[in-house]
Amino acid sequence: MPNTTEVFQQSPIQQSDPQSGQQSDSQQSDAEKKAEALRLREERAADAAIAMQEYEEEKAKMLENTQRLRALRLAREAEEKRLKSEKAPKLLSRKAKAPKAS
């Protein structure tokens, strides 16, 4: 069993060295900056995926609505054309109007 004083002594790696402390701090801050940048990139990518999904859903809804409205318009135009042809008097051709006198 190790002596308790040995356990609480700092290892050579843990001892503070003014020069190595500055380097490890800058390395740590670089690592933190890289980790933060990576997190932000992943967050933006997730936001972009959500935004694209919402865009595609809106596009599909608009296309569906456009198709529905077009079908209604074509049906209305066909009905108007049918009613117009029923109401319009049958015009006689010129031959039928004026028989030739011979």
C-alpha positions as protocol buffer text, in pm:
chain_id: "A"
residue {
  index: 1
  type: MET
  ca { x: 0 y: 0 z: 0 }
}
residue {
  index: 2
  type: PRO
  ca { x: 144 y: 337 z: -95 }
}
residue {
  index: 3
  type: ASN
  ca { x: 218 y: 590 z: 166 }
}
residue {
  index: 4
  type: THR
  ca { x: -41 y: 872 z: 179 }
}
residue {
  index: 5
  type: THR
  ca { x: 228 y: 1133 z: 129 }
}
residue {
  index: 6
  type: GLU
  ca { x: 327 y: 962 z: -192 }
}
residue {
  index: 7
  type: VAL
  ca { x: -29 y: 973 z: -322 }
}
residue {
  index: 8
  type: PHE
  ca { x: -60 y: 1346 z: -268 }
}
residue {
  index: 9
  type: GLN
  ca { x: 272 y: 1437 z: -421 }
}
residue {
  index: 10
  type: GLN
  ca { x: 251 y: 1586 z: -764 }
}
residue {
  index: 11
  type: SER
  ca { x: 382 y: 1377 z: -1044 }
}
residue {
  index: 12
  type: PRO
  ca { x: 643 y: 1534 z: -1271 }
}
residue {
  index: 13
  type: ILE
  ca { x: 377 y: 1581 z: -1539 }
}
residue {
  index: 14
  type: GLN
  ca { x: 145 y: 1764 z: -1301 }
}
residue {
  index: 15
  type: GLN
  ca { x: 413 y: 1997 z: -1166 }
}
residue {
  index: 16
  type: SER
  ca { x: 372 y: 2343 z: -1299 }
}
residue {
  index: 17
  type: ASP
  ca { x: 641 y: 2467 z: -1529 }
}
residue {
  index: 18
  type: PRO
  ca { x: 597 y: 2828 z: -1642 }
}
residue {
  index: 19
  type: GLN
  ca { x: 702 y: 2759 z: -1998 }
}
residue {
  index: 20
  type: SER
  ca { x: 511 y: 2434 z: -2046 }
}
residue {
  index: 21
  type: GLY
  ca { x: 207 y: 2584 z: -1871 }
}
residue {
  index: 22
  type: GLN
  ca { x: 177 y: 2853 z: -2133 }
}
residue {
  index: 23
  type: GLN
  ca { x: 207 y: 2600 z: -2412 }
}
residue {
  index: 24
  type: SER
  ca { x: -51 y: 2367 z: -2265 }
}
residue {
  index: 25
  type: ASP
  ca { x: -288 y: 2661 z: -2210 }
}
residue {
  index: 26
  type: SER
  ca { x: -258 y: 2765 z: -2574 }
}
residue {
  index: 27
  type: GLN
  ca { x: -292 y: 2404 z: -2685 }
}
residue {
  index: 28
  type: GLN
  ca { x: -597 y: 2369 z: -2464 }
}
residue {
  index: 29
  type: SER
  ca { x: -751 y: 2689 z: -2597 }
}
residue {
  index: 30
  type: ASP
  ca { x: -676 y: 2575 z: -2955 }
}
residue {
  index: 31
  type: ALA
  ca { x: -844 y: 2244 z: -2881 }
}
residue {
  index: 32
  type: GLU
  ca { x: -1139 y: 2424 z: -2725 }
}
residue {
  index: 33
  type: LYS
  ca { x: -1165 y: 2655 z: -3027 }
}
residue {
  index: 34
  type: LYS
  ca { x: -1157 y: 2358 z: -3264 }
}
residue {
  index: 35
  type: ALA
  ca { x: -1418 y: 2175 z: -3059 }
}
residue {
  index: 36
  type: GLU
  ca { x: -1638 y: 2485 z: -3053 }
}
residue {
  index: 37
  type: ALA
  ca { x: -1598 y: 2534 z: -3429 }
}
residue {
  index: 38
  type: LEU
  ca { x: -1687 y: 2170 z: -3488 }
}
residue {
  index: 39
  type: ARG
  ca { x: -1993 y: 2200 z: -3264 }
}
residue {
  index: 40
  type: LEU
  ca { x: -2106 y: 2513 z: -3449 }
}
residue {
  index: 41
  type: ARG
  ca { x: -2058 y: 2343 z: -3788 }
}
residue {
  index: 42
  type: GLU
  ca { x: -2262 y: 2043 z: -3675 }
}
residue {
  index: 43
  type: GLU
  ca { x: -2531 y: 2272 z: -3535 }
}
residue {
  index: 44
  type: ARG
  ca { x: -2548 y: 2469 z: -3860 }
}
residue {
  index: 45
  type: ALA
  ca { x: -2564 y: 2148 z: -4062 }
}
residue {
  index: 46
  type: ALA
  ca { x: -2853 y: 2025 z: -3847 }
}
residue {
  index: 47
  type: ASP
  ca { x: -3031 y: 2361 z: -3886 }
}
residue {
  index: 48
  type: ALA
  ca { x: -2974 y: 2348 z: -4262 }
}
residue {
  index: 49
  type: ALA
  ca { x: -3120 y: 1998 z: -4281 }
}
residue {
  index: 50
  type: ILE
  ca { x: -3429 y: 2109 z: -4088 }
}
residue {
  index: 51
  type: ALA
  ca { x: -3467 y: 2418 z: -4305 }
}
residue {
  index: 52
  type: MET
  ca { x: -3437 y: 2211 z: -4624 }
}
residue {
  index: 53
  type: GLN
  ca { x: -3698 y: 1966 z: -4497 }
}
residue {
  index: 54
  type: GLU
  ca { x: -3937 y: 2254 z: -4420 }
}
residue {
  index: 55
  type: TYR
  ca { x: -3870 y: 2403 z: -4765 }
}
residue {
  index: 56
  type: GLU
  ca { x: -3945 y: 2071 z: -4936 }
}
residue {
  index: 57
  type: GLU
  ca { x: -4267 y: 2030 z: -4735 }
}
residue {
  index: 58
  type: GLU
  ca { x: -4384 y: 2381 z: -4831 }
}
residue {
  index: 59
  type: LYS
  ca { x: -4293 y: 2316 z: -5193 }
}
residue {
  index: 60
  type: ALA
  ca { x: -4496 y: 1991 z: -5192 }
}
residue {
  index: 61
  type: LYS
  ca { x: -4795 y: 2168 z: -5035 }
}
residue {
  index: 62
  type: MET
  ca { x: -4779 y: 2446 z: -5294 }
}
residue {
  index: 63
  type: LEU
  ca { x: -4757 y: 2195 z: -5580 }
}
residue {
  index: 64
  type: GLU
  ca { x: -5053 y: 2001 z: -5442 }
}
residue {
  index: 65
  type: ASN
  ca { x: -5259 y: 2319 z: -5407 }
}
residue {
  index: 66
  type: THR
  ca { x: -5162 y: 2432 z: -5759 }
}
residue {
  index: 67
  type: GLN
  ca { x: -5271 y: 2097 z: -5904 }
}
residue {
  index: 68
  type: ARG
  ca { x: -5601 y: 2114 z: -5714 }
}
residue {
  index: 69
  type: LEU
  ca { x: -5672 y: 2467 z: -5833 }
}
residue {
  index: 70
  type: ARG
  ca { x: -5580 y: 2379 z: -6191 }
}
residue {
  index: 71
  type: ALA
  ca { x: -5817 y: 2082 z: -6187 }
}
residue {
  index: 72
  type: LEU
  ca { x: -6096 y: 2305 z: -6055 }
}
residue {
  index: 73
  type: ARG
  ca { x: -6026 y: 2568 z: -6321 }
}
residue {
  index: 74
  type: LEU
  ca { x: -6025 y: 2313 z: -6603 }
}
residue {
  index: 75
  type: ALA
  ca { x: -6349 y: 2160 z: -6475 }
}
residue {
  index: 76
  type: ARG
  ca { x: -6510 y: 2506 z: -6454 }
}
residue {
  index: 77
  type: GLU
  ca { x: -6393 y: 2597 z: -6805 }
}
residue {
  index: 78
  type: ALA
  ca { x: -6524 y: 2267 z: -6944 }
}
residue {
  index: 79
  type: GLU
  ca { x: -6861 y: 2325 z: -6777 }
}
residue {
  index: 80
  type: GLU
  ca { x: -6878 y: 2682 z: -6910 }
}
residue {
  index: 81
  type: LYS
  ca { x: -6796 y: 2558 z: -7258 }
}
residue {
  index: 82
  type: ARG
  ca { x: -7065 y: 2289 z: -7236 }
}
residue {
  index: 83
  type: LEU
  ca { x: -7328 y: 2537 z: -7114 }
}
residue {
  index: 84
  type: LYS
  ca { x: -7231 y: 2787 z: -7381 }
}
residue {
  index: 85
  type: SER
  ca { x: -7265 y: 2528 z: -7656 }
}
residue {
  index: 86
  type: GLU
  ca { x: -7609 y: 2419 z: -7525 }
}
residue {
  index: 87
  type: LYS
  ca { x: -7741 y: 2776 z: -7504 }
}
residue {
  index: 88
  type: ALA
  ca { x: -7603 y: 2896 z: -7834 }
}
residue {
  index: 89
  type: PRO
  ca { x: -7857 y: 2874 z: -8113 }
}
residue {
  index: 90
  type: LYS
  ca { x: -7772 y: 2635 z: -8385 }
}
residue {
  index: 91
  type: LEU
  ca { x: -7664 y: 2842 z: -8679 }
}
residue {
  index: 92
  type: LEU
  ca { x: -7767 y: 2716 z: -9015 }
}
residue {
  index: 93
  type: SER
  ca { x: -7510 y: 2698 z: -9280 }
}
residue {
  index: 94
  type: ARG
  ca { x: -7548 y: 2927 z: -9583 }
}
residue {
  index: 95
  type: LYS
  ca { x: -7668 y: 2640 z: -9791 }
}
residue {
  index: 96
  type: ALA
  ca { x: -7947 y: 2569 z: -9550 }
}
residue {
  index: 97
  type: LYS
  ca { x: -8048 y: 2938 z: -9518 }
}
residue {
  index: 98
  type: ALA
  ca { x: -8087 y: 3033 z: -9874 }
}
residue {
  index: 99
  type: PRO
  ca { x: -8182 y: 2763 z: -10116 }
}
residue {
  index: 100
  type: LYS
  ca { x: -8065 y: 2832 z: -10465 }
}
residue {
  index: 101
  type: ALA
  ca { x: -8326 y: 2935 z: -10702 }
}
residue {
  index: 102
  type: SER
  ca { x: -8278 y: 2761 z: -11028 }
}
